[in-house]
Amino acid sequence: MKIAYLDCMSGISGDMTLGALVDAGVDLKLIQAGIDSLGLPDCRLIATEVKKKGFRATSVTVEHEPEHAHRHLHHITDMIDGSDVLTNVQKELAKRIFTQLGEAEAHVHGSTLRKVHFHEVGAVDSIADIVGSAIAWDLLGVERIECSPIPTGHGFVKIAHGRVSIPAPATAELLKGIPIAPSQVECELTTPTGAAIVSTIVDQFGYLPPMKIDTIGYGAGDKDLDTQGNILRLIVGEAAESSVVDQIWVLETNLDDTSGEIIGHCAELLGAAGALDVYSSSIQMKKNRPGVKITVLCYAPDVDRLEKILFKQTSTIGIRKWLASRHILPREAHNVETQWGTLEGKLATLPDGERRFSPEYEACRRISEAGQVSIQAVYQEAMSAYLKTQDENA
């Protein structure tokens, strides 16, 4: 599988994205042809090699005639739909990015998607950055896009609505549910355009996945930073096929004054609310008190909901959490036929290609209770049925 990884050590913006894609090998002439089809006033993309704190990168700037138009979303989507050069995939991706941006702007300004004005992002250079990036991602031809946590920088930035703190309101809205990386840089590292792009195209946020690297592209931001190179790194390659890369959140809390009944009840609520796994460990706490550590594994969208359950159902006053990368074996549903009927399970593929069958506990329990047989007997029957089918297919 061909994948791409966005390493956002200095955040992300539209021009940085476009620069990294061009530096990774996407033909600028093909991007320019798509931009020309939008009917923008004399809009040209200029790619140059620059240095940022000693590192080489590609800077893509947009040159165009001066204008003062403030466009609505429908003006931009009509422009995109009217192109006779853009493919359907490119049109849809560009419109999805602009719609994400429009929904964020509408929310922070208390407006509607139809009425919201695009100020900075409705200008020619921003349109070129977003549509150009949509074209370039399509031409790059990756099947999966992953991304590092996003640093936003800190301080203040001036926008059309005045002076606001970083991240700008629309940027913060777009980054909901996305892991934010710490940064001491007093500068706007991530723009609304960059946030709209990653919130639309990225499949997974986390660490660099296992892959065979083929190409690395470097896109330069327009500012020069004192402490680091203002660069977006795009890594393109082939994903390792032996495992699936996944990122989860780990939540932990220590308890020394909560009964086992309450902990058990809380674990059931956490599981029902979407936790991937919940388990407890015996620990020794301060003043030699025996305690229990509750660990919860979950995906990013479920973190807030599960934290609320922990705070409400236990005596904890603090929860530790961090993002963890894990490798999981590719798996698929697989049924076997037993003397009691069909039994559901999973079939995992090991790195060497060997396949391993695991019966589903709930399916075994259901058959055990209905047939008045031990669950161990059901497990043994399921494994025998799977091995029999393997022998027959060998």
C-alpha positions as CSV (number, residue, x, y, z in Angstrom):
1,M,0.0,0.0,0.0
2,K,1.4,3.4,-1.0
3,I,1.1,5.8,2.0
4,A,2.1,9.3,2.8
5,Y,3.1,10.8,6.2
6,L,2.9,14.5,7.0
7,D,5.6,15.5,9.5
8,C,4.4,18.8,10.8
9,M,7.3,19.9,13.0
10,S,6.5,23.5,12.1
11,G,2.8,23.2,11.6
12,I,1.1,23.2,8.3
13,S,-0.3,25.8,5.9
14,G,-1.6,25.7,2.3
15,D,1.6,26.9,0.7
16,M,3.7,24.5,2.8
17,T,1.5,21.6,1.7
18,L,1.7,22.5,-2.0
19,G,5.5,23.0,-1.7
20,A,6.0,19.6,-0.1
21,L,3.9,17.9,-2.8
22,V,5.8,19.5,-5.6
23,D,9.1,18.7,-3.9
24,A,7.9,15.1,-3.7
25,G,7.6,14.9,-7.4
26,V,4.1,16.1,-8.4
27,D,4.3,18.0,-11.7
28,L,3.7,21.7,-11.2
29,K,2.6,22.2,-14.8
30,L,-0.3,19.8,-14.2
31,I,-1.3,21.7,-11.1
32,Q,-1.0,25.0,-13.0
33,A,-3.3,23.7,-15.7
34,G,-6.0,22.9,-13.1
35,I,-5.6,26.4,-11.5
36,D,-5.9,28.0,-15.0
37,S,-9.3,26.3,-15.5
38,L,-10.8,28.2,-12.5
39,G,-10.9,31.6,-14.3
40,L,-8.8,33.3,-11.6
41,P,-7.2,36.6,-12.7
42,D,-3.7,35.8,-14.1
43,C,-2.8,33.3,-11.4
44,R,0.6,31.7,-11.6
45,L,2.3,29.2,-9.3
46,I,6.0,29.8,-8.9
47,A,8.2,27.1,-7.3
48,T,11.7,28.0,-6.0
49,E,14.3,26.2,-3.9
50,V,14.9,28.0,-0.6
51,K,16.9,27.4,2.6
52,K,15.2,27.3,6.1
53,K,17.7,27.2,8.9
54,G,20.1,25.4,6.6
55,F,17.6,22.9,5.2
56,R,16.6,22.8,1.5
57,A,12.9,23.0,0.7
58,T,10.5,24.1,-2.1
59,S,8.6,27.3,-1.7
60,V,5.5,27.6,-3.9
61,T,4.1,31.2,-4.1
62,V,1.0,32.4,-5.9
63,E,1.3,35.5,-8.2
64,H,-1.9,37.2,-9.3
65,E,-3.4,40.5,-10.1
66,P,-4.6,42.5,-7.1
67,E,-8.3,42.0,-6.1
68,H,-10.5,42.7,-3.1
69,A,-13.2,40.1,-3.5
70,H,-14.7,38.4,-0.5
71,R,-16.2,35.2,-1.7
72,H,-18.9,32.9,-0.3
73,L,-18.6,29.1,-0.4
74,H,-21.0,28.7,-3.3
75,H,-18.9,31.1,-5.4
76,I,-15.9,28.9,-4.9
77,T,-17.7,25.6,-5.5
78,D,-19.2,27.0,-8.7
79,M,-15.8,28.0,-9.8
80,I,-14.5,24.4,-9.1
81,D,-17.5,22.7,-10.7
82,G,-17.1,24.9,-13.8
83,S,-13.6,23.6,-14.5
84,D,-13.2,21.4,-17.6
85,V,-9.7,20.3,-16.6
86,L,-10.2,19.1,-13.0
87,T,-11.1,15.4,-12.5
88,N,-14.2,14.5,-10.4
89,V,-11.9,13.2,-7.7
90,Q,-10.0,16.6,-7.6
91,K,-13.2,18.6,-7.6
92,E,-14.7,16.6,-4.8
93,L,-11.6,16.8,-2.6
94,A,-11.3,20.6,-3.1
95,K,-14.9,21.1,-2.3
96,R,-14.7,18.9,0.8
97,I,-11.7,21.0,2.1
98,F,-13.6,24.3,1.5
99,T,-16.7,22.9,3.1
100,Q,-14.8,21.9,6.2
101,L,-13.4,25.4,6.3
102,G,-16.8,27.0,5.7
103,E,-18.4,25.0,8.5
104,A,-15.7,26.0,10.9
105,E,-16.0,29.7,10.0
106,A,-19.8,29.6,10.2
107,H,-19.6,28.0,13.7
108,V,-17.2,30.6,15.2
109,H,-19.0,33.5,13.7
110,G,-22.5,32.3,14.5
111,S,-23.5,32.3,10.8
112,T,-24.6,29.7,8.2
113,L,-22.6,27.8,5.6
114,R,-24.5,29.7,2.9
115,K,-23.9,33.2,4.4
116,V,-20.4,32.9,5.8
117,H,-17.8,35.1,4.1
118,F,-14.4,33.7,3.2
119,H,-12.0,36.5,3.9
120,E,-8.3,35.5,3.8
121,V,-9.2,32.0,2.5
122,G,-11.4,33.3,-0.2
123,A,-8.5,35.2,-1.8
124,V,-6.9,34.0,-5.0
125,D,-3.7,32.6,-3.3
126,S,-5.7,30.6,-0.8
127,I,-8.0,29.2,-3.5
128,A,-4.9,28.2,-5.5
129,D,-3.3,26.6,-2.4
130,I,-6.4,24.5,-1.6
131,V,-7.3,23.5,-5.2
132,G,-3.7,23.0,-6.1
133,S,-3.2,20.7,-3.1
134,A,-6.3,18.7,-4.0
135,I,-4.9,18.3,-7.5
136,A,-1.5,17.3,-6.2
137,W,-2.8,14.8,-3.7
138,D,-4.8,13.1,-6.4
139,L,-1.7,13.0,-8.7
140,L,0.5,11.7,-5.9
141,G,-1.8,8.6,-5.8
142,V,-1.4,7.5,-2.2
143,E,-4.0,5.1,-0.7
144,R,-3.6,6.3,2.9
145,I,-2.4,9.6,4.6
146,E,-1.1,9.8,8.1
147,C,0.0,12.8,10.0
148,S,2.0,13.8,13.1
149,P,0.3,15.7,16.0
150,I,-0.1,19.4,15.0
151,P,1.8,22.3,16.6
152,T,-0.1,25.6,16.4
153,G,2.5,28.0,17.8
154,H,1.3,30.6,20.3
155,G,0.9,34.3,20.7
156,F,-1.4,36.5,18.6
157,V,-2.3,37.0,14.9
158,K,-4.2,39.7,13.1
159,I,-7.1,38.5,10.9
160,A,-10.0,40.3,9.1
161,H,-11.9,40.3,12.4
162,G,-9.1,41.9,14.4
163,R,-6.4,40.5,16.7
164,V,-6.9,37.0,18.0
165,S,-4.9,34.5,19.9
166,I,-3.2,31.5,18.3
167,P,-4.6,29.1,17.2
168,A,-7.1,31.4,15.3
169,P,-10.7,30.5,16.0
170,A,-11.3,28.7,12.7
171,T,-8.1,26.8,13.1
172,A,-9.0,25.6,16.6
173,E,-12.4,24.6,15.4
174,L,-10.9,22.5,12.6
175,L,-8.5,20.8,14.9
176,K,-11.1,19.4,17.2
177,G,-10.4,15.7,17.9
178,I,-6.9,16.1,16.4
179,P,-3.8,15.7,18.7
180,I,-2.0,19.0,19.2
181,A,1.8,19.0,19.7
182,P,3.4,21.4,22.1
183,S,5.4,24.4,20.7
184,Q,7.2,27.3,22.2
185,V,7.4,29.2,18.8
186,E,5.6,32.6,19.1
187,C,4.1,32.5,15.6
188,E,1.1,31.1,13.8
189,L,2.5,27.7,12.6
190,T,-0.8,26.2,11.5
191,T,-3.2,28.3,9.4
192,P,-7.0,27.7,8.8
193,T,-6.1,26.5,5.3
194,G,-3.6,24.0,6.7
195,A,-6.0,22.8,9.4
196,A,-8.7,22.4,6.8
197,I,-6.5,20.2,4.6
198,V,-5.3,17.9,7.4
199,S,-8.8,17.6,8.9
200,T,-10.2,16.5,5.5
201,I,-7.5,14.2,4.1
202,V,-5.8,12.5,7.0
203,D,-6.8,9.0,7.9
204,Q,-4.8,8.7,11.1
205,F,-2.8,10.9,13.4
206,G,0.2,9.7,15.3
207,Y,3.8,8.6,14.9
208,L,5.6,7.7,11.7
209,P,4.2,4.3,10.5
210,P,6.4,1.4,9.5
211,M,7.1,1.8,5.8
212,K,9.8,1.6,3.1
213,I,10.5,5.2,2.2
214,D,10.6,6.1,-1.5
215,T,10.4,9.9,-1.6
216,I,10.7,12.8,0.8
217,G,9.3,16.3,-0.1
218,Y,10.0,19.5,1.9
219,G,7.6,22.4,1.7
220,A,8.7,25.8,3.0
221,G,6.6,28.3,4.9
222,D,6.9,32.0,4.2
223,K,8.3,32.9,7.6
224,D,11.8,32.4,8.9
225,L,11.9,31.1,12.4
226,D,14.7,31.7,14.9
227,T,14.5,28.3,16.6
228,Q,13.8,25.8,13.7
229,G,13.4,25.4,10.0
230,N,9.9,26.4,8.9
231,I,9.4,23.3,6.9
232,L,6.7,20.6,6.3
233,R,8.1,17.2,5.5
234,L,6.1,14.8,3.4
235,I,7.3,11.2,3.5
236,V,6.0,8.8,0.8
237,G,6.5,5.1,0.6
238,E,5.2,1.6,0.9
239,A,3.5,0.5,4.1
240,A,4.7,-2.7,5.9
241,E,2.1,-5.3,4.9
242,S,2.6,-7.6,7.9
243,S,0.7,-5.4,10.3
244,V,-1.8,-2.6,10.5
245,V,-0.7,0.7,12.1
246,D,-3.1,2.1,14.6
247,Q,-3.1,4.9,17.2
248,I,-5.0,4.8,20.4
249,W,-5.3,6.8,23.6
250,V,-4.3,5.3,27.0
251,L,-6.1,6.6,30.0
252,E,-4.9,5.7,33.5
253,T,-5.9,6.5,37.1
254,N,-4.9,5.1,40.5
255,L,-7.5,4.4,43.2
256,D,-7.0,3.5,46.8
257,D,-10.5,4.3,48.2
258,T,-12.9,2.7,45.7
259,S,-14.5,-0.7,46.2
260,G,-14.2,-3.6,43.8
261,E,-17.9,-3.4,43.0
262,I,-17.7,0.2,41.9
263,I,-14.6,-0.5,39.8
264,G,-16.4,-3.4,38.1
265,H,-19.4,-1.3,37.4
266,C,-17.3,1.5,36.0
267,A,-15.5,-1.0,33.7
268,E,-18.8,-2.2,32.3
269,L,-19.9,1.4,31.6
270,L,-16.6,2.2,29.9
271,G,-16.9,-0.8,27.7
272,A,-20.4,0.1,26.7
273,A,-19.3,3.6,26.0
274,G,-16.7,2.6,23.4
275,A,-13.6,1.6,25.2
276,L,-11.4,-0.8,23.3
277,D,-10.3,-2.4,26.5
278,V,-10.5,-1.8,30.2
279,Y,-8.3,-3.6,32.8
280,S,-7.2,-3.1,36.4
281,S,-3.8,-3.8,38.0
282,S,-2.9,-4.1,41.7
283,I,-0.5,-1.4,42.8
284,Q,1.2,-0.1,46.0
285,M,0.4,3.5,46.6
286,K,1.7,6.1,49.1
287,K,1.7,5.3,52.8
288,N,1.9,1.6,51.8
289,R,-1.8,1.6,50.8
290,P,-2.8,-1.2,48.3
291,G,-4.6,0.3,45.4
292,V,-5.9,-0.4,41.9
293,K,-4.8,1.1,38.6
294,I,-7.5,1.3,36.0
295,T,-6.3,1.4,32.4
296,V,-8.6,2.3,29.5
297,L,-7.7,2.0,25.8
298,C,-9.8,4.0,23.3
299,Y,-9.8,6.0,20.1
300,A,-9.5,9.8,20.1
301,P,-13.2,10.7,19.6
302,D,-14.1,8.7,22.8
303,V,-11.5,10.2,25.2
304,D,-13.7,13.0,26.6
305,R,-16.7,10.7,27.1
306,L,-14.7,8.0,28.9
307,E,-12.9,10.5,31.1
308,K,-16.3,11.8,32.3
309,I,-17.3,8.3,33.2
310,L,-14.1,7.8,35.2
311,F,-14.6,11.1,37.1
312,K,-18.3,10.4,37.8
313,Q,-18.1,6.7,38.7
314,T,-14.9,6.6,40.8
315,S,-13.2,8.7,43.4
316,T,-10.4,9.8,41.1
317,I,-9.3,13.4,41.0
318,G,-6.9,13.0,38.1
319,I,-6.4,11.0,34.9
320,R,-3.2,10.4,33.0
321,K,-3.4,10.0,29.2
322,W,-1.1,9.7,26.2
323,L,-1.3,8.7,22.6
324,A,0.2,5.3,21.8
325,S,1.1,3.7,18.5
326,R,0.4,0.0,18.1
327,H,0.7,-2.7,15.5
328,I,-2.2,-5.0,15.0
329,L,-2.4,-8.1,12.8
330,P,-4.7,-7.9,9.8
331,R,-7.8,-9.8,10.6
332,E,-11.1,-10.7,9.1
333,A,-14.4,-12.4,10.1
334,H,-14.4,-16.1,9.7
335,N,-17.1,-18.7,10.5
336,V,-16.8,-22.4,11.1
337,E,-19.5,-25.1,11.2
338,T,-19.7,-27.1,14.4
339,Q,-22.1,-29.8,15.5
340,W,-24.1,-27.1,17.2
341,G,-24.3,-24.8,14.1
342,T,-22.3,-21.9,12.8
343,L,-19.8,-20.3,15.1
344,E,-18.3,-16.8,14.5
345,G,-14.6,-16.0,14.9
346,K,-11.7,-14.0,13.6
347,L,-8.9,-15.0,11.2
348,A,-5.6,-13.1,11.8
349,T,-2.6,-13.1,9.4
350,L,0.8,-13.4,10.9
351,P,3.9,-11.6,9.5
352,D,5.1,-14.8,7.8
353,G,1.8,-15.3,6.1
354,E,0.5,-18.0,8.6
355,R,-3.1,-17.6,9.5
356,R,-4.5,-18.0,13.0
357,F,-8.2,-18.6,13.9
358,S,-9.8,-17.4,17.2
359,P,-13.4,-18.2,18.1
360,E,-15.5,-15.3,19.4
361,Y,-16.1,-15.7,23.1
362,E,-19.7,-14.5,22.9
363,A,-20.5,-17.0,20.2
364,C,-19.0,-19.8,22.3
365,R,-20.9,-18.7,25.4
366,R,-24.2,-18.6,23.5
367,I,-23.7,-22.2,22.2
368,S,-22.5,-23.4,25.6
369,E,-25.6,-22.1,27.3
370,A,-28.0,-23.2,24.6
371,G,-26.5,-26.7,24.3
372,Q,-25.7,-27.2,28.0
373,V,-22.1,-28.1,27.2
374,S,-18.9,-26.6,28.6
375,I,-17.5,-23.6,26.9
376,Q,-14.1,-25.4,26.8
377,A,-15.8,-28.1,24.7
378,V,-17.2,-25.5,22.3
379,Y,-13.7,-23.9,21.9
380,Q,-12.1,-27.2,21.1
381,E,-14.9,-28.1,18.6
382,A,-14.4,-24.7,16.9
383,M,-10.6,-25.1,16.6
384,S,-11.1,-28.7,15.3
385,A,-13.6,-27.5,12.7
386,Y,-11.2,-24.8,11.5
387,L,-8.2,-27.2,11.3
388,K,-10.3,-29.7,9.4
389,T,-11.2,-27.1,6.7
390,Q,-7.5,-26.1,6.4
391,D,-6.6,-29.8,5.9
392,E,-9.3,-30.2,3.2
393,N,-8.1,-27.0,1.4
394,A,-4.4,-28.0,1.6
